[in-house]
Amino acid sequence: MPVAEADVTVVIPSYGPSPHLPKVIAALRTQTLHAKAIIVAHSGAADPSGSLARADAAVQILHRPQRLFAAGARNLGLREVRTEWVAFLDSDVVPAPGWLAALLEAARGAPNRFVAGSIGHAVSGGYWGLCLWAIEFSGVHPYLPDGEVQGGASANLLARTADVRRAGGFDETFAAGEDSLLAARLRESGSGNWFCAAARGAHVNIPGWRHCLSHLFWLGGWSARCRRRVRLRGSAAAHVWPLALGLWVAKLTLIYARVLRWGKGQRLLFLALLPGITLGLLVWNCGFLRGLLGTADGSLKGMQKVAAPTVRRAGP
């Protein structure tokens, strides 16, 4: 029995070896609703064409040898999209069965709506991997209720292609937070921002306290720069620096308020994670303060313009 196909292109940014890409592609091909096209926008020395050819010969690859941040890679893919809808999925986020169907159903529930799916975890990454997941994706955890939101991770996102292009795509001067900037521009244009828990992706968490804390420090810096660009939750702290000193308390309170209200099955886990999450948020807050001392516009200095990529199919 043939599987129904949706007018959707899935764009997957990836860098380097991207060991989880074959699993992500395989999960896309076992969906109850197939995407019309899958584009992998890859950068770095480790070209994944060979492994992807074995996984699915129809996958389109846009390869660039030099490193691209996620915003640049997503924009490369966006330029090749010819469908009504575009879904962005990270190379370490494995979509659950019914992921695409849930995204489309939520998007069609109201005019001019873009949808953020939820992000759980496929691999825990141990204690520190879970702490990082709990902080980085706290606004899109699977136990949260569906509804209007003020953001969402571009690791799992669906929007009309024309809307994303009118909004200018992803800001390539940002190494992180580019999804928040895009969501803000889409909302300013009149689009609704919806969260759909059923559209679940499972993140592969990386273990180790060094990775967790260094990544959170980096995210904190870009969060500050992002809030200097657009008004988001916590934006006042990016302009009145004494307020930034207590941001970690506000974020900690928000995370646990969500767990207590909606995450009944998660309470014991988050109780065990409390010391690591607290330390992680303190480090994130230090990164935020450091970001306030960086470039006022949050730009990525020295980043080269994206050249035309090499385009080819994964197959021969």
Residue pairs with C-beta under 8 A, 6 or more apart in sequence:
3 31
3 32
3 33
3 34
4 32
4 33
4 34
5 33
5 34
5 35
5 36
6 33
6 34
6 35
6 36
6 85
6 100
6 101
6 104
7 36
7 83
7 84
7 85
8 35
8 36
8 37
8 83
8 84
8 85
8 86
8 87
8 100
8 104
8 158
9 35
9 36
9 37
9 38
9 39
9 77
9 80
9 81
9 82
9 83
9 85
9 86
9 87
9 161
10 28
10 35
10 37
10 38
10 39
10 86
10 87
10 88
10 89
10 100
11 39
11 41
11 74
11 77
11 78
11 81
11 86
11 87
11 88
11 89
12 21
12 24
12 38
12 39
12 40
12 41
12 77
12 88
12 89
12 90
12 91
13 41
13 42
13 68
13 70
13 73
13 74
13 77
13 88
13 90
13 91
14 21
14 40
14 41
14 42
14 43
14 48
14 73
14 91
15 42
15 43
15 44
15 67
15 68
15 73
15 91
16 44
16 45
16 46
17 46
17 48
18 42
18 46
18 48
18 91
20 91
20 92
20 94
20 204
21 40
21 48
21 51
21 52
21 55
21 91
22 51
22 52
22 54
22 55
23 94
24 89
24 91
24 92
24 93
24 94
24 95
25 38
25 52
25 55
25 56
25 59
26 55
26 56
27 94
27 95
27 96
27 97
27 99
28 34
28 35
28 38
28 89
28 95
28 100
29 56
30 97
31 95
31 97
31 98
31 99
31 100
31 101
32 97
32 98
32 100
32 101
33 98
33 100
33 101
33 104
34 100
35 87
35 100
36 83
37 60
37 81
37 82
37 83
38 56
38 58
38 59
38 60
39 59
39 60
39 61
39 62
39 77
39 80
39 81
40 48
40 52
40 59
40 60
40 61
40 62
40 77
40 91
40 314
41 62
41 68
41 73
41 74
41 76
41 77
41 309
42 48
42 61
42 62
42 63
42 64
42 73
43 63
43 64
43 65
43 66
43 67
43 68
43 72
43 73
44 65
44 66
44 67
45 65
47 63
48 61
49 61
49 63
49 312
49 314
52 59
52 61
52 314
53 314
53 315
53 316
55 314
56 314
57 313
57 314
57 315
57 316
58 313
58 314
58 315
59 313
59 314
60 80
60 311
60 312
60 313
60 314
61 311
61 312
61 313
61 314
62 76
62 77
62 80
62 309
62 310
62 311
63 309
63 310
63 312
64 76
64 306
64 307
64 309
64 310
66 304
68 76
68 306
69 172
69 174
69 175
69 178
69 300
69 303
70 90
70 154
70 170
70 175
70 176
70 178
71 169
71 170
71 171
71 172
71 174
71 175
71 178
72 170
72 172
72 306
74 88
74 154
74 169
74 170
75 169
75 170
75 172
75 306
76 306
76 309
78 86
78 161
78 164
78 165
78 169
78 170
80 311
81 161
83 161
84 160
84 161
84 162
85 104
85 107
85 158
85 159
85 160
85 161
86 158
86 159
86 160
86 161
86 164
87 100
87 103
87 157
87 158
88 154
88 155
88 156
88 157
88 158
89 95
89 155
89 156
89 201
90 154
90 155
90 156
90 201
90 203
92 203
92 204
93 119
93 155
93 156
93 201
93 202
93 203
93 204
94 122
94 201
94 202
94 204
95 156
95 200
95 201
95 202
96 200
96 201
96 202
98 198
99 117
99 199
99 200
99 201
100 199
102 117
102 196
102 198
102 199
102 200
103 115
103 117
103 158
103 196
103 199
104 158
105 196
106 113
106 115
106 146
106 158
106 194
106 196
106 198
106 199
107 113
107 114
107 115
107 158
107 159
107 160
107 194
109 194
110 192
110 194
112 163
112 190
112 191
112 192
113 191
113 192
113 193
113 194
114 157
114 158
114 159
114 160
114 163
114 183
114 186
114 191
114 192
114 193
114 194
115 152
115 157
115 158
115 159
115 194
115 195
115 196
115 199
116 140
116 149
116 151
116 152
116 153
116 156
116 157
116 183
116 193
116 194
116 195
116 196
117 140
117 152
117 156
117 157
117 158
117 195
117 196
117 197
117 199
117 200
117 201
118 140
118 141
118 142
118 144
118 156
118 195
118 196
118 197
118 198
118 199
118 200
118 201
119 133
119 137
119 140
119 141
119 142
119 153
119 155
119 156
119 200
119 201
119 202
119 203
120 141
120 142
120 200
120 201
120 202
120 203
121 129
121 130
121 133
121 202
121 203
121 204
121 205
122 202
122 203
122 204
123 129
123 203
123 204
123 205
124 130
124 205
125 132
125 133
125 204
125 205
125 206
125 207
125 208
126 205
126 207
126 208
127 273
127 276
128 207
128 208
128 209
128 211
128 212
128 276
129 205
129 206
129 207
129 208
129 212
130 205
130 269
130 273
130 276
131 212
131 273
131 276
131 277
131 280
132 205
132 206
132 211
132 212
132 215
132 216
132 280
133 203
133 205
134 141
134 255
134 270
134 273
134 277
135 216
135 251
135 255
135 277
135 280
135 281
135 284
136 215
136 216
136 219
137 153
137 155
137 203
138 251
138 254
138 255
138 258
139 149
139 151
139 152
139 153
139 195
140 152
140 153
140 156
140 195
141 258
141 263
141 266
142 197
142 200
143 197
143 259
143 262
143 263
143 264
143 265
143 266
144 195
144 197
144 258
144 262
144 263
145 197
145 262
146 194
146 195
146 196
146 197
146 198
147 194
147 195
148 192
148 193
148 194
148 195
149 193
149 194
149 195
150 183
150 187
150 193
150 232
150 233
151 179
151 180
151 183
151 193
151 232
152 179
152 183
152 193
152 195
153 179
154 170
154 178
154 179
154 182
155 179
155 201
155 203
156 199
156 201
157 179
158 199
159 186
159 191
163 186
163 189
163 191
164 182
164 186
166 189
167 182
167 185
167 186
167 189
168 185
169 182
170 178
170 179
170 181
170 182
171 178
171 181
171 182
172 178
172 300
172 303
172 306
173 297
173 298
173 299
173 300
173 303
174 181
174 222
174 225
174 226
174 298
174 299
174 300
175 218
175 222
175 300
176 218
176 219
176 222
176 223
176 226
177 219
177 222
177 223
177 225
177 226
177 298
180 226
180 230
180 232
181 226
181 229
181 230
183 193
184 230
184 231
184 232
185 230
186 193
187 193
206 212
209 276
212 276
212 280
213 279
213 280
213 283
216 280
216 281
216 283
216 284
216 287
217 283
217 284
217 286
217 287
217 290
218 287
219 284
219 287
220 283
220 284
220 285
220 286
220 287
220 288
220 289
220 290
220 291
221 287
221 288
221 290
221 291
221 294
222 291
222 298
223 234
223 284
223 287
223 288
223 291
224 238
224 244
224 287
224 288
224 289
224 290
224 291
224 292
224 294
224 298
225 291
225 294
225 295
225 297
225 298
226 232
226 298
227 234
227 235
227 237
227 238
228 238
228 239
228 292
228 296
228 297
228 298
229 297
229 298
234 247
234 250
236 243
237 243
237 244
237 247
237 288
238 244
238 288
238 292
241 289
241 292
244 285
244 288
244 289
244 292
245 285
245 289
247 285
247 288
248 278
248 281
248 282
248 284
248 285
251 281
251 284
252 277
252 278
252 281
255 270
255 277
256 270
256 274
259 266
259 267
259 270
260 267
263 270
270 277
291 298
295 301
